[in-house]
Amino acid sequence: MTEDLALDDITRCFEGAIPAVVATAAADGTPNITYLSRVRMVDRERVALSNQFFSKTARNLAENPRGSILVIDPTNYDQFRLSVVYERTERRGPVFDRLREDVDALAALQGMQDVFRLRAADIYRVNHIERVVTSAAVAVDAPLAPVPPDREPAVALDAVAQLAARLSRSADLDVLVAAAVDGLAELFGYSQSLLLLLDETGTRLFTIASHGYDAQGVGSELAVGDGIVGIAAARSAPIRIGNFRQMTKYSRSVRQAYEGQGELAFDRDIPFPDLPEVQSAVAVPALALGQLVGVLAVESTKPVAFTPLDEAILTVVAAVVANAVESDRARELLDAPAAPAPAVPAPAPFANAGAATLVRFFSVDGSTFLDGDYLIKGVAGRILWALVAQHEREGRTEFTNREVRLDPSLELPEFRDNFESRLILLKRRLDEREAPIRIEKTGRGRFRLLVETLLELDEVPSAG
């Protein structure tokens, strides 16, 4: 008995986990077969194919508009043959934009943004879907684990409401970012998550919080446009990948072909090095008032672990976080002027009275080292240097955000200075390193510098 299949029955095949194959024929019957970067459902009767390297396919379609597409379900390797008829080509619009985002994400896996450029989205009507009976499984590196069932929308909505309530009760940005990544794990089961904020230049993202990684990675940076997180930031649109292993194999094969022609040279690595065997990822932009604030990302070692519902969940959470970050920033700027510095008490005996800790600061970029080990750079490094310098000169331990923010040595921009997030970044980095210098929140807009050892300060000035 013939099995009646519809596109809705094989939606997993369009997650981009395993590259599809398209076959066309010239007017004289000469066949041409090529791999595809991406196939997406347009509606219940049509699919869209990413057109990048399709010169021969395009010529065949001009002579003979019929073709065949082979797609594979990544959860059980079932294969399906789609008999299609070419309808039109789109070079703008929502279908083209979505395919372009997919292709950009694929390009980022191998640093091929200059090559993997979508030329057009070719739209095909699907006339028939046939299940292909095979005698052996598709050759892959390892069996894929079963895909977990889709989340129930009602349950997901309740979890979103719970997380939004937690975030709204956060007293400050430090508590908020921790509540965001911890809540994603507890309420949604997202074991690995990252929250990155846009820096003062608008060209780089820095990690402010993470969950589920061997190393927190707080302070690590990524250029806007680099990797799927950078692409989500550059496009201000969600990016979802279901099988890094298969997509990397495909992009690597194209890369090698171009390198063999002497057309490319690469010196960039694949992003997301912190989760071994990562298979799936979603990155969504965190937007407030139409402006990019950062990116929220989750990863999994399971293939096709995330669905459009996960995208929607993370988009809502990212928006709540972004607006909280912006509200906190505005509140900081509107705070009353700092009160006079409190009287300095006599310094207490150091808990560690041994050798002094060497703090070396490079003024050229704010890079700061503790006993020869790199700690932080940029604004966060300049903040730490300003604090320890005042501590050594005056014995100060109590500070306000407002007075430190006004220090010209920090080189903060006049607009969107990110002071609070950089202070949190510094605090978390010191905690992660278990350094003898710590930062402790003492109230709204106030903090304390805890120094447990003697300090030796060494500033390396900029050349010239």
Residue pairs with C-beta under 8 A, 6 or more apart in sequence:
3 131
5 80
5 129
5 130
5 131
6 44
6 129
7 41
7 44
7 45
7 47
7 126
7 129
8 44
9 129
10 71
10 73
10 80
10 129
11 41
12 73
12 74
12 75
12 147
12 304
13 20
13 39
13 71
13 72
13 73
13 74
13 80
14 39
14 40
14 41
14 47
14 71
15 74
15 240
15 242
15 243
15 304
16 38
16 39
16 102
16 106
16 241
16 242
16 243
16 247
17 74
17 242
17 243
17 246
17 247
17 303
17 304
18 71
18 72
18 74
18 138
18 140
18 243
18 246
19 35
19 36
19 37
19 246
19 247
19 250
20 35
20 36
20 39
20 69
20 70
20 71
20 72
21 33
21 34
21 35
21 36
21 69
21 70
22 33
22 34
22 36
22 49
22 57
22 67
22 68
22 69
22 70
23 31
23 32
23 33
23 67
23 68
23 69
23 70
24 31
24 32
24 56
24 57
24 60
24 61
24 64
24 66
24 67
24 68
25 31
25 32
25 60
25 64
25 66
25 67
26 32
26 59
26 60
26 63
26 64
27 63
27 64
32 56
32 57
32 60
34 53
34 54
34 56
34 57
35 250
36 49
36 50
36 69
37 50
37 52
37 102
37 103
37 106
37 116
37 250
38 49
38 50
38 99
38 102
38 103
38 106
39 47
39 48
39 49
39 50
39 69
39 71
40 47
40 48
40 95
40 98
40 99
40 102
41 47
41 48
42 48
42 95
42 123
45 125
45 126
46 87
46 123
46 124
46 125
46 126
47 69
47 82
47 84
47 123
47 124
47 126
48 90
48 95
48 99
48 121
48 122
48 123
48 124
49 69
49 121
49 122
49 124
50 99
50 102
50 103
50 118
50 121
51 57
51 58
51 89
51 118
51 119
51 120
51 121
51 122
52 103
52 116
52 117
52 118
52 119
53 254
54 119
54 122
57 67
60 67
61 67
61 86
61 122
65 85
65 86
66 83
66 84
66 85
66 86
67 84
67 85
67 86
67 124
68 81
68 82
68 83
68 84
69 81
69 82
69 84
69 124
70 79
70 80
70 81
70 82
70 132
71 79
71 80
71 82
72 78
72 79
72 80
72 138
73 79
73 80
74 144
74 147
74 242
74 243
74 246
74 303
74 304
75 144
75 146
75 147
75 303
75 304
77 134
77 137
77 138
77 144
78 131
79 131
79 132
79 134
79 138
80 129
80 130
80 131
80 132
81 129
81 130
81 132
82 126
82 128
82 129
83 126
83 127
83 128
83 129
83 130
84 124
84 125
84 126
84 127
85 124
85 125
85 127
86 122
86 123
86 124
87 123
87 124
87 125
88 122
88 123
89 120
89 121
89 122
89 123
90 96
90 120
90 121
90 123
91 119
91 120
91 121
95 121
95 123
96 118
96 120
96 121
97 237
99 118
99 121
100 118
101 231
101 235
101 237
101 238
101 239
102 239
103 116
103 117
103 118
104 113
104 116
104 231
104 235
104 239
105 228
105 231
105 239
105 241
106 116
106 247
106 250
106 251
107 113
107 115
107 116
107 117
107 251
108 226
108 227
108 228
108 230
108 231
108 271
109 227
109 244
109 247
109 248
109 251
109 270
110 248
110 251
110 252
110 254
110 255
110 266
110 270
111 266
111 267
111 268
111 269
111 270
112 251
112 254
112 255
112 258
112 264
113 225
114 264
115 254
115 255
115 258
115 263
115 264
116 251
116 254
140 245
140 246
141 245
144 243
144 303
144 304
145 302
145 303
147 302
147 303
147 304
147 305
148 302
148 305
150 307
150 309
151 188
151 307
151 309
151 310
151 313
153 309
156 188
156 309
156 313
159 187
159 188
159 313
160 313
160 316
160 317
162 183
162 187
163 179
163 180
163 183
163 184
163 187
163 317
163 320
164 316
164 317
164 320
166 179
166 183
167 176
167 179
167 180
167 183
167 320
167 321
167 324
168 320
168 324
170 176
170 179
170 324
171 444
172 328
172 420
172 441
172 444
173 324
173 325
173 328
173 420
173 421
173 424
174 424
174 427
174 428
174 441
176 321
176 324
176 325
176 328
177 195
177 208
177 209
177 321
177 424
178 209
180 195
180 209
180 296
180 317
180 321
181 193
181 194
181 195
181 209
181 210
181 211
182 211
184 190
184 193
184 211
184 298
184 317
185 191
185 193
185 211
185 212
188 313
190 211
190 298
190 300
191 211
191 212
191 300
192 210
192 211
192 212
192 213
192 275
192 298
192 299
192 300
193 210
193 211
193 212
193 296
193 297
193 298
193 299
194 207
194 209
194 210
194 217
194 229
194 295
194 296
194 297
194 298
194 299
195 207
195 208
195 209
195 210
195 286
195 294
195 295
195 296
195 297
195 321
196 205
196 206
196 207
196 208
196 222
196 229
196 294
196 295
196 296
196 297
197 205
197 206
197 208
197 293
197 294
197 325
197 418
197 421
198 204
198 205
198 224
198 233
198 292
198 293
198 294
199 205
199 206
199 221
199 378
199 418
200 379
200 412
200 413
200 416
200 417
200 418
202 224
202 292
203 223
203 224
204 221
204 222
204 223
204 224
205 221
205 222
205 223
205 224
205 229
205 230
205 233
205 294
205 295
206 219
206 220
206 221
206 222
206 425
207 216
207 217
207 218
207 219
207 220
207 221
208 218
208 294
208 421
208 424
208 425
208 428
209 218
209 428
210 216
210 217
210 218
210 274
213 274
213 275
214 274
215 274
216 428
216 432
217 274
218 425
218 428
218 429
218 432
219 376
219 380
219 425
219 428
219 429
222 229
222 230
222 271
223 230
224 230
224 233
224 234
225 231
225 233
225 234
226 268
226 271
227 270
227 271
227 272
228 239
228 241
228 271
228 272
228 281
228 283
228 297
229 271
229 272
229 283
229 295
229 297
230 271
231 239
231 283
232 238
232 239
232 283
232 284
232 285
232 295
232 297
233 285
233 292
233 294
233 295
235 285
236 285
236 287
236 292
237 285
238 282
238 283
238 284
238 285
238 311
238 314
238 315
239 281
239 282
239 283
239 284
240 280
240 281
240 282
240 283
240 306
240 308
240 310
240 311
241 247
241 280
241 281
241 282
242 279
242 280
242 303
242 304
242 305
242 306
243 279
243 280
243 303
243 304
244 278
244 279
244 280
244 281
245 279
245 303
248 270
255 264
255 266
258 264
259 265
259 266
272 278
272 281
272 299
275 299
275 301
276 301
277 301
278 299
278 300
278 301
279 300
279 301
279 302
279 303
279 305
280 299
280 300
280 302
280 303
280 304
280 305
280 306
281 297
281 298
281 299
281 300
281 306
282 297
282 298
282 306
282 310
282 311
282 314
283 295
283 296
283 297
284 295
284 296
284 297
284 311
284 314
284 315
284 318
285 292
285 294
285 295
285 318
286 292
286 293
286 294
286 295
286 296
286 318
286 319
286 321
286 322
286 325
287 293
287 318
287 319
287 322
288 319
288 322
288 323
288 325
288 326
289 326
291 326
293 321
293 322
293 325
293 326
294 318
294 321
294 322
294 325
295 318
296 314
296 317
296 318
296 321
298 306
298 310
298 314
300 306
325 421
328 420
329 416
329 418
329 420
332 401
332 402
332 405
332 419
332 420
332 445
335 401
335 402
335 444
335 445
337 402
338 400
338 402
338 403
338 445
339 400
341 396
341 398
341 403
342 398
344 394
344 395
344 396
344 397
347 395
350 451
350 452
350 453
350 454
351 452
351 453
352 436
352 452
352 453
353 453
353 454
354 453
355 454
356 453
356 454
356 455
356 456
357 370
357 371
357 436
357 437
357 453
357 454
357 455
357 456
358 369
358 370
358 371
358 372
358 456
358 458
359 368
359 369
359 370
359 384
359 385
359 388
359 437
359 455
359 456
359 457
359 458
360 368
360 369
360 372
360 458
360 459
360 460
361 367
361 368
361 369
361 381
361 384
361 385
361 457
361 458
361 459
361 460
362 368
362 460
363 459
363 460
363 461
363 462
364 460
364 462
364 463
365 377
365 378
365 381
366 376
366 377
366 378
366 379
366 380
366 381
366 382
366 385
367 374
367 376
367 377
367 381
368 374
368 375
368 376
368 377
368 381
368 384
368 385
369 375
370 433
370 435
370 437
373 433
375 381
375 384
375 429
375 430
375 433
375 435
376 384
376 425
376 426
376 429
378 422
379 410
379 411
379 412
379 418
379 419
379 422
380 422
380 423
380 425
380 426
380 429
382 409
382 410
382 411
383 404
383 410
383 419
383 422
383 423
383 426
384 426
384 430
384 437
385 409
385 459
386 404
386 407
386 409
386 410
387 399
387 404
387 449
388 437
388 449
388 451
388 455
388 457
389 457
390 396
390 399
391 397
391 449
391 451
391 455
392 455
392 457
396 449
397 448
397 449
397 450
397 451
398 442
398 446
398 448
398 449
399 446
399 447
399 448
399 449
400 445
400 446
400 447
401 419
401 420
401 423
401 445
401 446
401 447
402 445
404 410
404 419
404 423
405 412
405 417
405 419
410 419
412 418
412 419
423 439
423 447
426 439
427 438
427 439
427 447
430 437
430 438
430 439
431 438
436 451
436 452
436 453
437 449
437 450
437 451
437 452
437 455
438 449
438 450
438 452
439 447
439 448
439 449
439 450
440 447
440 448
440 450
441 447
441 448
442 448
